[in-house]
Structure formats: C-alpha cells, structure tokens
Amino acid sequence: MTATSATASTIRARVDAGSGALVGYLPVGFPSLGGSIDAAVALVENGVDILELGLPYSDPVMDGPVIQAATQRALADGFRLRDGFTAVQAIAQQVSAPILIMTYWNPVVQFGVDRFADELAAAGGAGLITPDLIPDEASTWLDASERVGLDRVFLAAPSSTDARLRRSVEASRGFVYAVSTMGITGARADVDQAARGLVGRLREQGADSTCVGIGISTAAQVAEVLEYADGAIVGSAIVKALGDGGVEAAGELAAELATGKQLARSA
C-alpha cells in the first residue's frame, strides 16, 4: 500500500503529531441531503480528520440498527446515488478533509465502475471504502481507481488468513480498515480486543496505515484505539446524535470524540 494519497497523508500527519486520526461516518441523505452535508462539515469543524460518507443501500448487511434506520429513511425520502456526488462536491467546497465514500459494490457496478470513478474524482472525493468487495474480485476497481488517483480501502477481519491480510494491504491505498469485531456495526461498551491483534498482524504484512472501526463510541475508546492503530472510525454514535439532536448534537459529539486524540497524545 502506498502513502501518496490525501487520506494517507492526513493520517500520517496526525500520527506524527503524536495521536492519530479520527474518522467520522455519516449516511448521505440523512436526515436530509442538505442536513447530511451540514453535518459532515460540522464534524470536520469539530475535530474529525477524515469523512466517511455512506451511500444508502437497500440491503445493508454490515450495518447495525442505527445506521440501517437512517439509510432506510434516506431511501424513503428519495435518495439517489448521484446525490452522493452532490454531497461530496458541496462538502469539499467547504472543508479540506479527505472525503471517502462507503458503498456496497453492487451500486457501483450498476452505475458503471469507470463512470463512478470519474464522477467521484470530479466531485473532489478521495476514494472508496468497499465492505463487500475483496481484492481478488476487484480488478475493475483497482484499474479505475489507479487511473483517476482515488483511494481504495479494503476491510480486514480477525478471521482473515495472513495471505488475505497481505492481499488487502497490497491492494489498499489510503488505509486498511480493520474490523474490530465479527458482526455488524454499532456502538459497544468495549472495543473488541481482537482489534489490537489484527492491527499487529496487518503491520506484519506491511500496512502503513490501519484504522479501526465498528464499536467505537466514546473519547476513551478513541484514545484506546489510537494507542495501537493509526485511526479510529466512529459511525453509529454520530448517526444517533444526528438523529436525536440534529447537526449541533453531531458536532458536539465530534468535539467530544476528538478529545480522545489528545488523550492518546498524552498517554
């Protein structure tokens, strides 16, 4: 995995500063398209370093109940895939943080892989996180992303063999997404200890940047993860705050989570 992307450069800068990166997830179109854009900007203004924008999907097999409910609402309100590019462009005009789209693979195929890559790059996006695409089946995306310079973030799980971890490391650009537990997303009281071992295994396979996601919901957990990983990804907790209290609440939670970076720096 190379470290020549905006995403990898942002992570490296945070690591070199003594902490690590905070990645914040939001679904596009929730609570509305404009609301999701405003919320994403608020996250960055309150300490989130990298944005992960989820494209609502009719069969979100990896998403927990909070994110599922939000994406189903977005779909019911008329979300269309092109809205994702609209959101990326609007956000990129207001903040300088790298913006990654998280999407299941089928919508990309239906839209056209090369067309999707061109549209995302033109909007100012940094790349894709593809939870259900493995490197062995990603040749069209590897080619398209290489052509336009987009990051490609593949997932790694505790159950993965060393050979599969190596392939994920080699194919990824930006970072490798380490899934901290087996199962669906959602805030948990304790981040699975398997994450620490997984990050170590990814480093043994040559990973430059590894971010841990699934189950992180507090500043203390952000600090814990940043003791051994390069970034901490928070999703469900932010989506819940946005749903319960709007953009202001999402921004306040982001600011609270960002204190975890300071805790990690002082540890």
C-alpha positions in Angstrom: 0.0 0.0 0.0 1.4 3.4 -1.0 1.2 6.5 1.2 0.8 9.1 -1.6 -2.9 9.8 -1.1 -4.5 12.7 0.7 -6.1 10.2 3.1 -2.8 8.5 4.0 -1.0 11.9 4.2 -3.7 13.1 6.7 -3.3 10.0 8.8 0.5 10.3 8.8 0.3 13.9 9.8 -1.9 13.1 12.8 0.3 10.1 13.8 3.5 12.3 13.5 1.8 14.8 15.8 1.6 12.1 18.4 -2.0 11.0 18.3 -3.8 9.5 15.2 -6.7 10.3 13.0 -10.4 10.5 13.8 -12.7 9.2 11.0 -16.3 10.1 11.2 -19.1 8.3 9.3 -22.5 9.7 8.2 -25.0 8.4 5.6 -25.7 10.8 2.7 -29.3 12.0 2.7 -30.0 11.7 6.5 -31.8 13.5 7.9 -32.0 15.2 4.5 -29.4 15.7 1.7 -28.7 19.3 3.0 -28.7 18.1 6.6 -26.1 15.4 5.8 -23.9 18.0 4.1 -24.2 20.4 7.0 -23.5 17.6 9.5 -20.4 16.5 7.6 -19.0 20.0 7.6 -19.7 20.3 11.4 -17.8 17.0 12.0 -14.7 18.4 10.4 -15.1 21.8 12.1 -15.1 19.9 15.4 -12.1 17.7 15.0 -12.9 14.9 12.6 -9.9 14.4 10.3 -11.4 12.2 7.5 -15.0 11.8 6.4 -16.7 8.5 5.5 -20.0 9.1 3.7 -22.2 6.1 3.3 -24.4 5.6 0.3 -27.8 4.3 1.4 -28.4 0.8 0.2 -31.5 -1.5 0.2 -29.7 -4.4 1.8 -27.0 -3.1 4.2 -25.8 -6.4 5.5 -23.0 -5.0 7.6 -24.8 -2.1 9.2 -26.3 -2.1 12.6 -29.8 -0.9 13.5 -29.0 2.8 13.9 -27.3 3.2 10.5 -29.9 0.9 8.9 -32.7 3.1 10.1 -31.0 6.2 8.9 -30.3 4.8 5.4 -33.8 3.4 5.1 -35.2 6.8 5.9 -32.9 8.4 3.2 -34.0 5.9 0.6 -37.7 6.5 1.6 -37.1 10.2 1.1 -35.9 9.7 -2.4 -32.1 9.3 -2.1 -30.4 8.6 -5.5 -26.8 7.5 -6.0 -26.0 10.8 -7.8 -26.8 12.6 -4.5 -23.6 11.1 -3.2 -21.5 13.1 -5.7 -23.6 16.2 -4.9 -22.8 15.8 -1.2 -19.1 15.2 -1.8 -18.8 18.3 -4.0 -20.7 20.5 -1.6 -18.6 19.3 1.4 -15.3 19.6 -0.5 -16.0 23.2 -1.2 -16.3 24.0 2.5 -13.6 21.8 4.2 -10.3 20.3 3.2 -10.6 16.9 4.9 -10.4 13.8 2.7 -13.9 12.5 1.8 -14.3 8.8 1.3 -17.5 7.2 0.0 -18.5 3.9 1.8 -20.6 1.8 -0.5 -21.5 -1.8 -1.2 -20.2 -2.9 -4.6 -23.4 -3.5 -6.5 -24.4 0.2 -6.8 -21.0 0.9 -8.3 -21.4 -1.9 -10.9 -24.9 -0.7 -11.8 -23.7 2.8 -12.2 -20.6 1.8 -14.1 -17.2 1.4 -12.4 -15.3 3.8 -14.6 -18.1 6.3 -14.7 -18.4 6.1 -10.9 -14.6 6.7 -10.5 -14.7 9.7 -12.9 -17.7 11.3 -11.1 -16.3 10.8 -7.6 -12.9 12.2 -8.6 -14.5 15.2 -10.4 -16.6 15.9 -7.2 -13.5 16.1 -5.1 -13.8 12.7 -3.4 -10.7 10.9 -2.1 -11.8 7.3 -2.7 -14.0 4.4 -1.7 -14.5 2.1 1.2 -16.0 -1.2 -0.1 -17.1 -3.5 2.7 -18.3 -6.4 0.5 -15.6 -6.3 -2.2 -12.5 -8.4 -1.7 -9.2 -7.6 -3.6 -9.3 -10.8 -5.5 -12.6 -9.7 -7.2 -11.7 -6.0 -7.5 -9.7 -5.8 -10.7 -12.0 -3.4 -12.4 -12.0 -1.1 -9.4 -8.2 -1.4 -9.0 -7.8 -0.3 -12.6 -10.3 2.6 -12.4 -9.0 3.9 -9.1 -5.5 3.8 -10.3 -6.4 5.7 -13.5 -8.0 8.7 -11.6 -5.9 8.5 -8.4 -8.7 7.5 -5.9 -8.0 5.7 -2.7 -9.3 2.2 -2.2 -9.9 1.0 1.3 -10.5 -2.8 1.8 -11.6 -4.4 5.0 -9.7 -6.9 7.2 -11.2 -9.1 9.8 -9.8 -11.0 12.8 -10.7 -14.2 11.0 -8.7 -13.4 7.8 -5.7 -15.5 7.0 -2.3 -13.9 6.7 -2.4 -14.4 3.0 -5.7 -12.5 2.7 -4.4 -9.7 5.0 -1.4 -9.4 2.8 -3.6 -9.1 -0.3 -5.7 -6.4 1.4 -2.6 -4.5 2.4 -1.2 -4.7 -1.1 -4.5 -3.6 -2.8 -5.4 -0.8 -0.4 -4.4 2.8 -0.7 -5.2 5.3 2.0 -5.5 2.8 4.8 -6.7 -0.7 5.6 -10.0 -0.8 7.5 -9.6 -3.2 10.5 -12.9 -4.6 11.6 -12.7 -4.7 15.4 -15.3 -7.4 15.9 -17.1 -10.1 13.9 -20.6 -8.9 13.1 -22.5 -5.7 12.3 -21.7 -2.1 13.2 -22.9 -0.5 16.3 -21.6 1.2 19.4 -20.5 -1.3 22.1 -19.3 -0.8 25.7 -16.0 -2.4 25.0 -14.0 -2.3 21.8 -13.1 -5.9 20.9 -9.6 -6.8 22.0 -9.2 -8.7 18.7 -8.6 -5.4 17.0 -5.2 -4.9 18.7 -4.0 -8.3 17.4 -5.4 -7.6 14.0 -3.6 -4.3 13.6 -0.4 -6.0 14.7 -0.9 -8.7 12.0 -1.6 -6.1 9.4 1.6 -4.3 10.3 3.5 -7.6 9.9 2.0 -7.8 6.4 3.3 -4.3 5.5 0.4 -2.0 6.3 1.5 1.7 6.5 -1.9 2.9 7.8 -4.6 1.0 9.6 -7.8 2.4 11.1 -10.1 0.5 13.4 -13.9 0.6 13.1 -17.0 -1.0 14.4 -17.9 -0.5 18.1 -16.2 2.8 18.9 -18.4 5.4 20.6 -16.6 7.3 23.2 -13.5 9.5 23.5 -11.9 6.9 25.9 -12.3 4.3 23.2 -10.9 6.6 20.6 -7.8 7.1 22.8 -7.6 3.3 23.4 -7.6 2.5 19.7 -5.1 5.2 18.9 -2.6 3.6 21.3 -2.0 0.9 18.7 -3.8 2.0 15.4 -3.4 4.9 13.1 -7.0 6.0 13.2 -10.3 5.4 14.9 -13.6 5.2 13.0 -16.9 6.3 14.6 -20.2 5.7 12.9 -23.3 4.7 14.8 -22.8 7.0 17.8 -22.5 10.0 15.4 -25.5 9.0 13.4 -27.6 8.5 16.6 -26.5 12.0 17.8 -27.5 13.5 14.4 -30.9 11.7 14.5 -31.6 12.7 18.1 -30.3 16.2 18.2 -29.5 17.4 14.7 -26.4 18.9 13.3 -25.5 20.7 16.5 -25.5 17.5 18.5 -23.4 15.7 15.9 -20.9 18.5 16.1 -20.8 18.4 19.9 -20.2 14.6 19.9 -17.4 15.1 17.3 -15.7 17.6 19.5 -16.0 15.2 22.5 -14.7 12.3 20.5 -11.8 14.4 19.2 -10.6 14.8 22.8 -9.6 11.2 22.5 -6.8 12.2 20.2 -5.5 14.5 23.0 -5.7 11.6 25.5 -3.8 9.4 23.1 -1.1 12.0 22.7 -0.7 12.4 26.4 -0.7 8.6 27.1 
